């Protein structure tokens, strides 16, 4: 069921059909139906089916200006928006931030189409310059098309992960058994 509508005094009605990122593009058959309550003298009825065509709509994902230099393990906040071509916000859209082809993290947009990802930069990014960008990909055949933000050339510096050992130090000699 796509929604409900209430008839006017003349019997006419209209209903808004929301098209979101999970709506498939293409042709669909739609119809309207009236379910008569048991106490009514009216009978239940259905309209003739008709074809509704959902055409793909472009989307635009943005990424706010990131820092120019990152080191592995450093946490930062990546922000931007996802809008449909008609300017409407795309809610609950999966946005992934990439450094080159390595994903930094994924998050969802809110009701205004904005996203904010707080994530550490992976240690396995090769040092040097990489394009930092955001992508929105609803999947193939959906009403909204995928998009990629402008890329920012960002430098990634080498950083070795730090290991912390807590507790008493352990000394072991060849031939010792450890449990």
C-alpha positions, -999 to 999 in steps of 0.1 A, spaced: 0 0 0 15 34 -11 -8 56 10 -43 67 19 -65 96 6 -97 111 17 -123 121 -9 -136 156 -12 -173 166 -14 -173 159 -51 -158 124 -46 -124 133 -60 -91 125 -43 -54 129 -47 -25 112 -30 12 119 -28 35 90 -36 69 95 -20 98 85 -42 129 79 -21 163 62 -25 147 28 -20 121 33 -48 129 13 -79 130 32 -112 109 19 -141 72 10 -147 49 0 -119 12 -9 -120 -9 12 -95 -46 12 -87 -68 27 -60 -92 7 -39 -121 15 -16 -127 -8 13 -163 -4 25 -169 -7 62 -194 -34 73 -220 -9 83 -220 10 50 -244 6 21 -216 12 -4 -197 -17 -18 -159 -21 -19 -144 -12 -53 -111 -10 -72 -100 13 -101 -86 1 -133 -49 -5 -131 -26 21 -147 11 24 -153 32 47 -132 67 54 -146 93 64 -121 122 80 -140 157 80 -125 166 113 -108 201 126 -104 216 131 -70 243 153 -56 266 143 -27 289 170 -13 319 168 10 330 198 31 366 208 28 387 182 47 421 188 63 450 189 39 471 163 58 462 131 77 481 105 96 469 69 101 448 65 133 440 102 134 402 108 139 384 135 120 348 145 112 337 143 75 305 162 67 283 170 37 249 166 22 230 144 -3 203 161 -24 181 149 -52 183 168 -85 151 187 -76 168 200 -44 150 178 -20 171 162 8 178 124 5 172 109 40 187 77 54 212 76 24 244 56 28 274 78 23 309 64 21 341 85 25 371 73 4 408 81 4 416 69 -32 399 35 -33 402 28 4 369 34 24 374 54 56 338 49 68 301 49 60 272 68 76 236 78 70 221 111 62 195 128 85 161 143 76 178 174 61 201 152 39 232 161 59 257 135 72 285 136 97 310 108 99 335 107 128 361 81 119 398 73 123 419 73 92 431 37 84 467 29 89 469 10 56 466 40 33 497 43 13 516 75 22 513 103 -4 486 123 -21 451 107 -25 417 120 -37 394 123 -6 358 121 -17 323 110 -7 300 86 -26 262 79 -25 252 46 -42 216 35 -37 221 5 -59 213 -3 -95 178 2 -108 167 27 -81 149 60 -86 179 80 -75 212 77 -94 245 73 -76 268 103 -73 303 112 -62 315 144 -46 343 166 -58 376 151 -48 401 169 -26 438 162 -30 449 152 5 483 141 18 485 110 39 516 107 61 531 75 73 521 65 109 530 34 127 503 20 150 511 22 186 507 -9 209 502 -6 246 509 -34 270 493 -33 304 502 -55 333 534 -70 345 562 -75 320 568 -111 310 602 -126 307 605 -159 289 636 -180 281 641 -207 255 624 -239 267 600 -222 291 563 -233 290 538 -205 289 501 -211 300 
